[in-house]
C-alpha cells in the first residue's frame, strides 16, 4: 500500500528542496492540525509516512476539536498547517486580522454538517418557528455556526430569542442526548451521535439550494507560506495524490481500513462519512468554482452573515488576499 501511494507522488519525493533546507539547518519538522473522526484520503498517506518522505522532514500530527482552536494554534506558532479547517473559523480569524491563507479545498461536505432538533420536540422544517426560546448547542465560529445562522435566517427565527451555548460537537451531542439542549449543531462524529436523538431541519441538498455551502480548506499563516513555498507545495501535492487515489475507486478497500483506524472509527462509520464527502481535483480547485473566485466571494458572504448576527465586529472588504493558489499551482506542475 505504501509503495502504491509513494509511486503516485514519486516526482514530489524526488525533489531535494526540503532536504537541502534540512542540511542548511532550517526546519527539521513541522506540525499539522487535523480532526479525529473525520476520515479522509490524506490519512492513508499520513499513516504510511508519505508526507515525511516527500517533504524530507518529520510531520507531527495534532488533533483538534474545532477550527477556531486551529486558528489559535497557528497564531501562536504551535501549528504550521491546518488540515480541513472550516471556512467560517478561517473567516473569523482573518476578519480579526490574523494573516491566514487558504491553500486548497480539502473537502466539500454539505451532508456532514448540520443542526439536529431533539426528537421529542417534534419540530421540523414546517414548524421551525417553534424553536424560538430554545437552548441550542453550537460550536461558535465554525462551519456549523454559519450553517446554524443561515438556517435560522431562512426560517425567520430570531436568534436573540435563543439561548446559544458554545459547545464542541461531541459535547453538544451529549447535551442533546441528556435533554439539556433543544437543538445541537455540529459535524463528523458529533453529528452522527446527534442524529441518534433527533432530526435535521434541512438536508444537505436543501441547504445547497439555499446557497449554504460547506467545505474545508488547508490553511497556514502567510508568513509560513512565504518562508516555505516549496515545502507547502509538496505537502499539497501529497494530499492531491491521495485524493486522486481515492477518487479513482480502484483502491477503496486497501485505503478504507487504514483511514478508519487513523480517524479513530470503525470501517462502517468511516465509509458512511466518506460517502458524504467530495474531494475536488486540483484542476477543479483552481477553477472559478472554487479558488478561482467563488471561494473568496463565499467567504465574504460568511463574514457578512457573522457581522449581521453580531458574532464578529467587522468583515474585510475582500478576502481575495486570503487565498494563495501559488503552492497548489506549483504542486500541479511537480
Secondary structure as GFF3:
##gff-version 3
##sequence-region A 1 334
A	DSSP	alpha_helix	2	8	.	.	.	ID=ss1
A	DSSP	alpha_helix	10	13	.	.	.	ID=ss2
A	DSSP	alpha_helix	17	23	.	.	.	ID=ss3
A	DSSP	beta_strand	29	35	.	.	.	ID=ss4
A	DSSP	alpha_helix	42	47	.	.	.	ID=ss5
A	DSSP	alpha_helix	50	55	.	.	.	ID=ss6
A	DSSP	beta_strand	58	64	.	.	.	ID=ss7
A	DSSP	alpha_helix	67	76	.	.	.	ID=ss8
A	DSSP	beta_strand	81	86	.	.	.	ID=ss9
A	DSSP	alpha_helix	87	95	.	.	.	ID=ss10
A	DSSP	beta_strand	100	108	.	.	.	ID=ss11
A	DSSP	three_ten_helix	110	112	.	.	.	ID=ss12
A	DSSP	beta_strand	113	118	.	.	.	ID=ss13
A	DSSP	three_ten_helix	119	121	.	.	.	ID=ss14
A	DSSP	three_ten_helix	125	131	.	.	.	ID=ss15
A	DSSP	beta_strand	135	138	.	.	.	ID=ss16
A	DSSP	alpha_helix	143	155	.	.	.	ID=ss17
A	DSSP	three_ten_helix	159	161	.	.	.	ID=ss18
A	DSSP	beta_strand	163	166	.	.	.	ID=ss19
A	DSSP	alpha_helix	169	177	.	.	.	ID=ss20
A	DSSP	beta_strand	183	187	.	.	.	ID=ss21
A	DSSP	alpha_helix	188	194	.	.	.	ID=ss22
A	DSSP	beta_strand	198	200	.	.	.	ID=ss23
A	DSSP	alpha_helix	204	209	.	.	.	ID=ss24
A	DSSP	beta_strand	215	221	.	.	.	ID=ss25
A	DSSP	alpha_helix	222	227	.	.	.	ID=ss26
A	DSSP	alpha_helix	229	247	.	.	.	ID=ss27
A	DSSP	alpha_helix	252	263	.	.	.	ID=ss28
A	DSSP	alpha_helix	267	274	.	.	.	ID=ss29
A	DSSP	alpha_helix	282	285	.	.	.	ID=ss30
A	DSSP	alpha_helix	294	308	.	.	.	ID=ss31
A	DSSP	three_ten_helix	320	322	.	.	.	ID=ss32
A	DSSP	alpha_helix	326	332	.	.	.	ID=ss33
###
